[in-house]
Amino acid sequence: MLESLAVLRGRTEHLAADGTGHVFLNMQDRHTVLRLDSQALKVLDTWPLTGCQQPSSMDMDRKNERVFIGCRSGVMTVVDGNTGKIVSTQPIGRGVDAAEFDPDTGLVFFSTGGGSGALSVFHEDSPDKYTLVEEVKTQAGARTMALDRKTGRVYLSVAQFGPPPEAAPGNTQPRPSIIPGTFSVLVFGK
């Protein structure tokens, strides 16, 4: 049944478009991914992401219709964009924030700033098979990522943080402030 986007409820996260009129959208608090008709603004399918808690980051292999989802629970989930079937899962670090796919190299990148920070790099051997190429140690909090598809370089923003402020009503887990002058960019490449 088609559902209007106006009645969409839940916490949305990243999305990816397939270039043929469909948009995929993570519903973080519902542990699902939606397939949307971008012209009619309707939900076509709601697919459960078994084993994926808090789907956050997303990118897509448009040629092979594979949606790459980073789950904050520490799992990469690959979904068939036509059927919603989960075709692969792999462990990644906790606290993922970004995912990038490079169609020229077949590499999939996930940045996780939880713990000490890591960049997980997988190779798409086939549309349903993924091999861990490298787990690169980064820095705690290094989770926002950009990929330069021309050079293959990955950029992660980082900073040092002060102590977290006191919890307040409605904000039981306040984020600490960035220490001025500590912002930097980590650059990774071959």
N, C-alpha and C positions, 0 to 999 in steps of 0.2 A: 504494500500500500504506500502511495506517495504521501509524504508529510511535508507541509509547507515549512520553509525556513523560519517563518515568523513564530512558530510554536516550538522551535528548537530550545531545549532546556539542557543545562549542564555546562561544564567548563570546557571550552574549546581550546585547542592548542594549534600546532602547526598544520599546514595543509600543503597539498601538492596537486598540480593539474596535469592531466594526461595529454593535453593538446588536442583532444577530440571531443571536448564538451563536458568532460567529467572532472570533478574536483573531489579529492579525498581529504577528510577532515578528522583529526583525532578528537575524541571526547574523553578527556583525561579522567574525569570522575566516574565515567560509566564504563571504562575499559573497553571501548569500542572504537571502530573507525567507520565513518559514514562515506558512502559514495553518493555524490550530489550531481544533479543535472544543473550545469552552470547557466544555461539559458532559461529554463523554467523555474529555477531557484527552488527545486524540490529535492527531498531526500529520496533516493532510489533504493538504497540498501543500507542496512545497519548490520555490521559484522562484528561479532564478539572477538576479542583478542585474548584467547585463553592463555594464561601464564604471563600476561603482560599487564602489570599494574602501572597506572598513570602513564599512558602513551603520551609522549611529549614531542620529540623531534620527528621530522619526516622529510623524505625526498623520494624520488621515483626514477626508475629505469623505464622511460616511456616506450622504447622499442619493444621490450619484453613484458610490458605491463606488470612490473613488480614494484610494490610500494614498500619502502624501507622505513620502519618505525623503531625509534629508540624509546624504550620503556624505562622510566625512572627506577624501577625495581631491579635494573641491571641486566636487561635482555634486549637483544636486537631481534625484531620480528619482521619477517618478509611475507607479504601478503600478495596473492594473485589478484591484480586489479580488475579482473573480469568476474571472478567467482567468489572472492573473499576468503578463499582457502589459505590457511597458513602453510607456506611451503618450506620455511626454514626458521629456526631460532638459534641464536648463539649468545653466550654470555658476554656482557660488556660491563664497564664500571657502573656504579650506582650514581644517580643524579644527572643523567644525560640531559643535555640541553639542545644539541644541534646534530643534524645529520646532513651529509652531502654525498652525492653520487657523481662520479666522473665517468661519463659514457665512453670516453676515448680510451681510458685505461681499465675500465671495469672495476675501479676501486670504490668502496663505500667507507665513509669516515663517520665516526661517532665520537663526540667530545663529551667527556664526563668530568665534572669538576668536584664531585664528591670524593671524600677521602683525600688522597694526595694528588688526584687528578690524573687522567689518562686519555689518550687518543687511540681508539681502536680502529684498525684498518683491516678491511676484509676485501677479498677478491671474489668477484662474481665469476665462478668457473663455468656455470650454466645458469639459466634462470631459476633453478631450484637448488643449486649447490653453491655454498659460500665457504671460503677458507680464510682463517685468520692469517694475515700477512705479518702484522706486527701490533704489539701493544706498547705504545710510546708513553713513558712517564712524562707528565707535563708539570702542572702546579695546581695546588688546591684552588678551586674557584675558576679554573680555566675551562669554561664551558661554552661561551659564545664563540662561534667559529665562522670563518669564511674560507672558501676554496677558490683559488685562482685556477680556472680550468686551462688557461694557456700555459702556465708554468708548472702546474701541479703542486704549488705551495699551499700549505694550510696555515691560516692565521688564527691565533687564539688570543683574546684579550684577557688580561689578568691585572690584579692589583692586590695590595695588602689591605687587610681589614682590621679595624679596631675592635674592642669588645662589644658584644651585642648590648643594646639598651635594655632596660627593665621591661618585662612583659606588661602589657596594659590590657584592659577589657577590650575585646574585639581584635586584639593583636597579641596572641599568646606566644608567637615565635617571631619577634621583630628581627629584621636583618641588621647586621652591624654596618657601620658607615665605612666608606673607603678612606684610607689614610691619604691625605693630599700628597701629591707628588710621587705616588707609587704606581700609577698606571703604566703598563707596558704591553707590548704585543710579542707573543712567542711566534716564531716562524719555523715551520717544518717543511722539508722537501727531501728529494732524493739525494 
